[in-house]
Amino acid sequence: MGKAPAFFVELNDFETAVTVGNKTYVICGTDDPTSSGVRILNKLTSEWVIPTVLGTKPEPFKGHSSVLLNKDRILIIKHNSISNESMWFLEVDTQFIRDQKKKLETEVVGWSKGVIGDSDQPVVISGPSGVGKGTLINMLMKEFPSMFGFSVSHTTRAPREKEQNGVHYHFTKRDVMEEDIRSGKFLEHADVHGNLYGTSIEAVNVVADAGKRCILDIDVQGARSVRASSLEATFIFVCPPSFEELEKRLRARGTETEEQIQKRLRNAKAELEQGKSSGLFDHILVNNDLEACYEQLKNILGIGESMNTVSITSKVFDLPVDFSLSKVNEKVLINHEAAEQMVVDLSSMKGGAPGRTRGLDIYVYDP
């Protein structure tokens, strides 16, 4: 019986190779910003492929170790680094990657930064114009300024006077944003008067990385898109006690023409019908009395009067200059002869490309 051919992958300095089925993934912590940092050897055809790389790529790194997890993603840990900045996942066969391969009709991999600990779910708040959701959000931000934050939306329109990039919006070009939308980097987007607007996964993650809970103030259509995405969030719909009361509030503002009011009322009627549909929103608040509605909102978010705010900080360890990795069930061991053995616990891992992978734990092994 014939012997199967052996495959030898010649690695450069600072490269590692991980075989998954008939493919070998070579990962390089390259200093070359034009490189994808990943190449794939197809063992059936002996051909090298440079894949399309999705997600947020890590900064250039050199020494690292890698280990395969469940045949769908590779854990990469940087040498000589700090634990809360060291862990990255290269997804090779997760559901997100399979969907993108089908959509893009090419080889695809996706980077995801590993985050120690977890964060509170983002909050999606929707409701028709004039219902008071903006006032409720402002009350929340004023009372808990260190707990909540807004994601910065993207738009293809030009900045207006005094608008700052990255503060008011992320201003971008249409072709760039369209490509990012196709690559699955946006939770929701819409074309408004010829310009694209949208919320990126990265923008939500930036808020969570700062230790805050992200608030998304979006319409029902956007909420539906977020619900269909991989983001786990709390969905809240704010509605008026009656349609007549909503019209009264809109007119009381005195900021719009009759034509604009009629347009907002038509949109509000459609949003109210969709907002109350089953399955889209977890909670429906009726804003009849502002203070009472605000107390209900706080109770939903678990921030009532009896709550004690506890700040969650990441465990920070200095990792050795060189080490190897081994996997035992849902734990990865960081092995080094001259250092204490550390363990990365993956049992509460959640999320993934194109966003963060959260819920990791790291500790020093104490036999």
C-alpha positions in Angstrom: 0.0 0.0 0.0 1.4 3.4 -1.0 2.6 5.8 1.7 0.9 9.2 2.1 3.3 12.1 1.1 4.8 14.0 4.0 4.5 17.7 4.1 7.2 19.9 5.5 6.6 23.5 6.0 9.7 25.6 6.2 9.2 28.4 8.8 10.9 31.7 9.0 11.9 33.3 12.3 8.9 34.1 14.5 6.4 31.9 12.6 4.3 29.0 13.8 2.4 26.4 11.9 -0.9 24.8 12.9 -2.6 22.0 10.8 -6.4 21.9 10.6 -7.6 19.0 8.5 -6.0 19.3 5.0 -4.7 22.9 5.6 -1.7 24.2 7.4 -2.0 27.7 8.7 1.3 29.6 9.1 1.1 32.6 11.4 3.7 35.3 11.3 4.0 38.2 13.7 5.3 40.3 10.8 6.6 43.9 10.9 5.5 44.3 7.3 2.2 46.3 7.4 1.3 45.1 3.9 1.4 41.5 4.9 -1.7 39.6 6.1 0.4 37.8 8.7 -1.3 34.5 7.6 -0.6 32.0 4.7 -2.2 28.7 4.1 -0.8 25.5 2.6 -3.5 23.3 1.0 -2.0 19.8 1.5 -4.3 18.3 -1.2 -2.9 20.6 -3.9 0.4 21.6 -2.4 -0.5 25.2 -3.1 -0.1 28.3 -0.9 -3.0 30.7 -0.5 -3.0 34.2 1.0 -6.5 34.5 2.6 -8.8 37.4 3.0 -8.3 38.6 6.6 -11.2 39.9 8.6 -11.5 41.4 12.0 -9.1 43.7 13.7 -5.5 42.5 13.1 -3.0 42.6 16.0 -0.2 45.1 16.0 3.1 43.5 14.6 4.6 41.0 17.0 7.5 38.6 16.8 7.8 35.7 19.3 4.6 33.8 19.9 3.1 30.4 20.5 0.0 28.9 19.1 -2.4 26.0 19.8 -5.5 24.7 18.0 -8.8 24.9 19.7 -11.8 22.7 18.7 -10.6 22.7 15.0 -12.3 26.0 14.4 -9.9 28.6 15.9 -6.2 29.0 16.9 -5.1 30.7 20.1 -2.0 32.9 19.7 -0.2 34.2 22.8 2.6 36.7 22.4 5.9 36.1 24.1 7.4 38.7 26.5 4.1 40.6 26.8 1.4 41.6 29.3 -1.4 39.0 29.8 -4.3 41.4 29.1 -2.7 42.4 25.7 -1.2 39.0 24.7 -4.1 36.8 23.6 -5.5 36.7 20.1 -7.6 34.2 18.2 -7.3 33.3 14.5 -10.7 31.9 13.5 -10.4 29.4 10.6 -13.7 27.5 10.6 -16.3 29.2 12.9 -19.8 29.9 11.7 -18.8 33.5 10.9 -15.8 32.3 8.8 -18.0 29.8 6.9 -20.6 32.5 6.2 -17.9 34.9 4.9 -16.3 32.2 2.7 -19.6 31.5 1.1 -20.3 35.2 0.6 -16.8 36.2 -0.6 -16.1 32.9 -2.5 -12.5 32.9 -1.3 -10.4 31.6 1.6 -11.1 33.6 4.7 -9.7 33.8 8.3 -10.6 36.3 11.0 -8.7 37.8 13.9 -10.3 38.4 17.3 -8.6 39.9 20.3 -8.9 37.9 23.6 -10.2 39.8 26.6 -9.8 38.8 30.2 -13.1 39.0 32.1 -16.5 39.9 30.7 -18.5 43.1 30.2 -22.1 44.0 30.6 -24.3 43.5 27.5 -24.7 46.6 25.3 -28.2 48.3 25.5 -30.2 48.9 22.4 -32.8 51.6 23.0 -35.4 52.4 20.3 -38.6 54.3 20.0 -40.3 56.8 17.8 -39.3 60.5 17.6 -40.8 62.5 20.4 -41.2 59.5 22.8 -38.6 60.8 25.2 -35.9 58.1 24.7 -33.2 60.8 24.3 -34.2 62.4 27.6 -34.1 59.0 29.3 -30.6 58.3 27.9 -29.4 61.7 29.0 -30.7 61.0 32.6 -28.8 57.7 32.6 -25.6 59.3 31.4 -25.8 62.1 33.9 -26.4 59.8 36.9 -23.9 57.1 35.8 -21.2 58.9 33.7 -18.6 56.2 34.4 -20.8 53.3 33.7 -22.3 54.0 30.2 -20.9 55.2 27.0 -22.0 55.8 23.4 -20.5 54.1 20.4 -19.3 56.5 17.7 -21.2 55.9 14.4 -19.7 55.8 10.9 -20.9 58.0 8.1 -19.9 58.7 4.5 -21.1 62.3 4.6 -18.7 65.2 5.0 -18.1 66.6 8.5 -19.9 69.7 9.4 -18.4 72.8 11.0 -16.8 71.9 14.4 -17.4 68.2 14.0 -14.4 66.1 14.9 -13.5 62.7 13.4 -13.8 60.0 15.9 -15.8 62.2 18.3 -19.0 63.0 16.5 -18.7 60.4 13.8 -16.1 58.3 12.2 -16.0 60.0 8.8 -15.1 57.6 6.0 -15.3 57.0 2.2 -18.3 55.2 0.7 -16.3 52.4 -1.0 -14.4 51.8 2.3 -17.6 51.5 4.3 -19.3 49.4 1.7 -16.4 46.9 1.8 -16.5 46.8 5.6 -20.2 46.2 5.5 -19.7 43.2 3.1 -16.9 41.9 5.4 -19.4 41.8 8.3 -17.8 44.6 10.4 -21.1 46.5 10.9 -24.0 45.7 13.2 -26.4 47.9 11.4 -26.3 50.4 8.6 -28.7 52.6 6.6 -28.6 54.8 3.5 -30.0 58.2 4.5 -30.4 60.9 1.8 -27.6 59.4 -0.2 -25.1 58.9 2.7 -24.4 55.7 4.6 -24.6 55.7 8.4 -23.9 52.7 10.6 -22.7 51.2 13.9 -19.5 49.1 13.6 -18.7 46.1 15.9 -15.4 47.7 16.7 -17.1 51.0 17.9 -19.1 49.0 20.4 -16.1 47.0 21.6 -14.1 50.2 22.2 -16.7 51.3 24.7 -16.6 47.9 26.4 -12.8 48.0 26.5 -13.0 51.3 28.4 -15.0 49.4 31.1 -18.3 51.0 30.1 -21.6 49.6 29.0 -22.4 50.7 25.4 -25.8 52.4 24.6 -27.0 52.2 21.1 -29.7 54.7 20.3 -31.1 53.4 17.0 -34.3 53.0 15.1 -36.3 49.8 14.9 -34.8 48.8 11.5 -31.3 49.1 13.1 -32.4 47.2 16.1 -33.6 44.4 13.9 -30.2 44.3 12.2 -28.4 44.2 15.6 -30.8 41.4 16.8 -29.8 39.4 13.7 -26.1 39.9 14.3 -23.8 38.0 16.7 -24.0 40.8 19.3 -25.6 39.8 22.6 -27.5 42.9 23.8 -30.5 44.0 25.9 -33.2 45.5 23.6 -35.6 48.1 25.0 -38.4 49.8 23.1 -39.9 53.1 24.5 -43.4 53.9 23.4 -45.9 56.7 24.3 -49.1 56.1 26.3 -51.0 56.8 23.1 -50.5 58.0 19.6 -52.4 61.2 20.4 -50.0 62.0 23.2 -47.0 61.4 20.9 -48.4 63.9 18.4 -49.0 66.4 21.2 -45.4 66.1 22.3 -44.1 66.5 18.8 -46.1 69.7 18.3 -45.1 71.0 21.7 -41.4 71.0 20.7 -42.2 73.7 18.1 -39.1 72.9 16.1 -40.6 71.5 12.9 -42.9 72.4 10.1 -46.2 70.7 9.6 -44.8 68.7 6.8 -42.0 67.4 9.0 -44.4 66.6 11.8 -46.6 64.6 9.5 -43.6 62.6 8.2 -42.5 61.9 11.8 -46.0 60.7 12.7 -46.1 58.4 9.7 -42.7 56.9 10.7 -43.8 56.7 14.3 -46.9 54.7 13.5 -44.8 52.2 11.5 -42.2 52.0 14.3 -44.8 51.5 17.0 -46.3 48.6 15.1 -42.9 47.0 14.5 -41.6 47.7 18.0 -44.4 45.8 19.7 -44.0 42.8 17.4 -42.9 39.6 19.3 -39.3 38.6 19.5 -37.6 41.9 18.7 -37.5 43.7 22.0 -36.8 42.2 25.5 -38.6 45.1 27.3 -41.3 47.6 26.3 -41.4 50.8 28.4 -44.4 53.1 28.3 -43.3 56.7 28.9 -46.4 58.1 30.6 -44.5 59.5 33.6 -40.8 60.4 32.9 -39.5 59.7 36.4 -41.4 56.4 36.8 -40.3 55.3 33.3 -36.6 56.2 34.2 -36.9 54.1 37.4 -38.2 51.2 35.3 -35.3 51.6 32.9 -32.8 51.5 35.8 -34.4 48.3 37.2 -34.2 46.6 33.8 -30.5 47.5 33.6 -29.9 46.3 37.2 -28.8 49.7 38.5 -31.5 50.3 41.1 -30.8 52.1 44.4 -29.6 49.0 46.2 -26.9 48.2 43.6 -23.3 48.5 44.6 -21.1 49.3 41.6 -18.1 47.0 41.4 -15.3 47.8 39.0 -14.0 44.7 37.2 -10.3 44.8 36.4 -8.3 42.4 34.3 -5.7 40.1 35.9 -2.3 41.3 34.7 0.7 39.0 34.5 4.1 39.4 32.7 4.5 36.5 30.3 8.0 35.0 29.7 10.2 35.6 26.7 9.6 32.1 25.4 7.1 29.3 26.2 5.0 26.6 24.7 1.3 25.9 24.9 -0.7 22.8 25.6 -4.4 22.3 25.7 -6.2 20.2 28.4 -10.0 20.2 28.0 -11.1 23.9 28.2 -7.8 25.1 29.6 -4.5 26.1 27.9 -1.3 25.7 29.8 1.5 28.2 29.4 4.7 26.1 29.9 8.1 27.6 30.7 10.9 25.9 32.6 12.0 28.9 34.6 8.7 30.5 35.4 5.5 29.6 37.2 3.0 27.7 35.0 0.1 29.8 34.0 -3.4 28.7 32.9 -5.8 30.3 30.5 -9.3 29.2 31.2 -11.6 29.2 28.1 -14.7 27.7 29.8 -16.6 31.0 29.8 -15.4 32.2 26.4 -17.9 34.1 24.2 -18.0 36.3 21.2 -15.4 36.2 18.4 -14.5 37.6 15.0 -15.1 40.2 13.8 -15.4 41.5 17.4 -13.6 40.6 20.6 -13.5 37.2 22.3 -14.4 37.8 26.0 -14.8 35.8 29.2 -11.2 34.5 29.4 -9.5 34.0 32.7 -5.8 33.6 33.5 -4.1 32.5 36.7 -0.9 31.0 38.1 -1.2 27.3 38.5 -1.0 26.2 42.2 -0.8 22.4 42.4 
